[in-house]
Each structure stands twice: as structure tokens, then as C-alpha cells.
Amino acid sequence: MSETRRRIYRAITADPGVHFNALVRDLSLAPGQIQYHVRRLIEGGAIVRHERFGRTHYFAPSYDEWERDALSILRRETAAAITTALYSKESARPNELVETLGIPRSTLEHHVGHLRECGVVERRYERGNRVVLSLTRPAETVALLETVDPHPGSRLVDRLERLVDSLLEG
């Protein structure tokens, strides 16, 4: 394995779910170089490619489908904040999360939709038809959260999304 390929492999295994642009930025390599070596790593079975919500993420093959989905969405700052709040409360009504996190309801619903689609969050109805959200696999989710630190690019997109939502609701 070449030194460049080894660097890319180490970056992927050290930061599970890293996406292509982050590899280009963090490793200071040309996009074509990354594409070539990533393709070779995938063909050799050293890493797997996982596409979710418009981004391509890379993982060691040891991560199962649920973990890949969860890590892909937890890399987004707002989704991670929602997940952390749910973990600390065990369950919460959507309005509680909106108040706790200071985000518009539409932003919450957007991210909760992705979290539900990935099997991280479940929605149930309690007495009086009240919606309550909770984590489907709390212990596994918090372990994954500890491995994720949203990249600056992801944080900027999330913050722009919050700004637009607040302007639309205001």
C-alpha cells in the first residue's frame, strides 16, 4: 500500500463516516488523488462507501448499516444536539426540544425526520395523542456520539439552515 493510500485509510479509520470533501481538506491532497486511492481501498475491501442525505461517507467495514446511518447523521451539529438532548432527558416532546435547543420547529422536524429514517430516534404517542421522542438504542447512540465531532463545514450548513428557518418562521 502506498503512503498516500495509507494516509487516507488512517484518516477514514480514525474518523469514521468522514466525507470526501473533509478528506480533501484535512489531508491537503488533490480531489483526483483521493478519488483514485479511495476507489482502490473500496475495491480491496479495506473501506466501504456509504451515501446518506446527499453526502458520501467512508467507513471501515466493521461498522454495520445502522452504525453507518447513525454516524452519517450524527456528524451534523443540529442532529447531534437533538440526540444529546434526548439522551439526557431519556424522552422529550418536540416543543421541549425546540425550547431547550433554541431552534425553530421546522429545523427540529427536519433533523428528527432524518434521525427517524436512520433508526436513531423513535416517535410514539402518549395519552392525549401527545408526541414523544426518544432514542431507539441509547447506549449505542451515545457511544457513536463520542466518536463524532461535526466538521466546520457541517456546522456552517446547519447554522445557515437554522438562520433561514428562523427568518421564515419570524
C-alpha positions in Angstrom: 0.0 0.0 0.0 1.4 3.4 -0.9 2.0 6.1 1.7 -0.8 8.3 0.3 -3.3 5.4 0.4 -2.1 4.6 4.0 -2.8 8.2 5.0 -6.3 8.1 3.5 -7.0 4.8 5.2 -5.8 6.0 8.6 -7.9 9.2 8.2 -11.0 7.1 7.5 -10.5 4.7 10.3 -9.6 7.5 12.8 -12.7 9.5 11.8 -15.5 7.0 10.9 -18.0 8.5 8.5 -15.7 11.2 7.2 -16.9 12.5 3.9 -15.0 13.2 0.7 -14.6 16.9 1.0 -13.3 16.6 4.5 -10.7 14.1 3.3 -9.6 16.6 0.6 -9.4 19.5 3.1 -7.9 17.6 6.0 -5.2 15.7 4.0 -4.4 18.6 1.6 -4.5 16.2 -1.3 -5.9 16.8 -4.8 -9.5 15.5 -5.2 -8.3 13.2 -8.0 -5.7 11.7 -5.8 -8.3 11.0 -3.1 -10.8 9.6 -5.6 -8.2 7.2 -7.1 -7.0 5.9 -3.7 -10.4 5.7 -2.2 -11.6 3.6 -5.1 -8.7 1.2 -4.7 -9.4 0.9 -0.9 -13.0 0.2 -1.6 -12.1 -2.4 -4.3 -9.7 -4.1 -1.9 -12.4 -4.2 0.9 -10.4 -2.0 3.2 -13.2 0.6 3.5 -16.9 0.9 2.5 -18.7 3.8 0.8 -22.0 4.9 2.4 -24.3 7.5 0.8 -26.7 9.3 3.0 -28.6 12.6 2.7 -26.6 13.9 -0.2 -23.2 13.1 1.2 -20.8 10.2 0.7 -19.2 8.8 3.9 -16.4 6.3 4.3 -16.1 3.7 7.0 -14.0 0.7 8.0 -16.1 -2.5 7.1 -16.5 -3.3 10.8 -19.4 -0.7 11.0 -22.8 -2.2 10.4 -25.6 -0.5 8.4 -27.2 1.1 11.5 -23.9 2.4 12.7 -23.1 3.9 9.3 -26.5 5.5 9.1 -26.3 6.9 12.6 -22.8 8.3 12.3 -23.7 9.9 8.9 -26.5 11.9 10.5 -24.8 12.5 13.9 -22.0 14.4 12.0 -24.5 17.2 11.6 -24.3 19.6 14.5 -28.1 20.0 15.0 -28.8 16.3 14.8 -26.1 15.6 17.3 -27.5 18.3 19.6 -31.0 16.8 19.4 -29.7 13.4 20.1 -27.7 14.6 23.1 -30.7 16.3 24.5 -32.8 13.2 24.1 -30.2 11.1 25.7 -30.0 13.4 28.7 -33.8 13.6 29.1 -34.5 9.9 28.0 -37.5 11.2 26.1 -39.0 14.6 25.2 -41.8 16.3 23.5 -40.9 18.2 20.4 -41.8 21.6 21.9 -39.4 20.8 24.9 -36.6 20.2 22.4 -37.3 23.4 20.5 -37.1 25.4 23.7 -34.1 23.6 25.1 -32.1 23.9 21.8 -33.4 27.3 20.7 -34.1 26.1 17.2 -37.2 26.6 15.0 -39.7 23.8 15.0 -39.2 23.2 11.2 -35.4 22.6 11.9 -36.2 20.2 14.6 -38.7 18.3 12.4 -36.2 18.2 9.5 -33.5 16.6 11.6 -35.8 14.4 13.6 -37.1 13.0 10.2 -33.5 12.1 9.3 -32.8 10.6 12.7 -36.0 8.5 12.5 -35.2 7.4 9.0 -31.8 6.2 10.3 -33.4 4.3 13.2 -31.8 6.6 15.8 -35.0 8.2 17.1 -38.5 6.9 17.5 -41.7 8.8 17.8 -44.5 7.5 19.9 -47.9 8.8 21.0 -48.8 9.0 24.7 -52.1 9.8 26.4 -53.9 12.6 24.8 -52.2 11.9 21.5 -49.0 13.7 22.6 -45.9 13.1 20.5 -42.9 11.9 22.5 -39.4 11.4 21.0 -36.7 9.0 22.4 -33.6 7.2 21.2 -34.1 3.7 19.9 -30.7 2.5 21.1 -29.4 5.0 23.7 -26.2 3.2 24.8 -25.0 2.5 21.2 -26.0 6.0 20.1 -24.1 7.8 22.9 -21.0 5.6 22.1 -21.2 6.8 18.5 -21.7 10.4 19.5 -18.4 10.2 21.3 -16.6 9.4 18.1 -18.2 12.3 16.1 -17.2 15.9 16.1 -19.1 17.8 13.3 -16.6 19.3 10.9 -16.7 23.1 10.5 -18.3 22.8 7.0 -21.2 20.8 8.5 -21.6 23.3 11.3 -21.8 26.2 8.8 -24.5 24.4 6.8 -26.5 23.7 10.0 -26.2 27.3 11.2 -27.3 28.7 7.8 -30.3 26.3 7.8 -31.3 27.5 11.3 -31.0 31.1 10.2 -33.2 30.6 7.2 -35.7 28.7 9.2 -35.9 31.3 11.9 -36.4 34.1 9.3 -39.1 32.1 7.6 -40.9 31.5 10.9 -40.4 35.0 12.2 
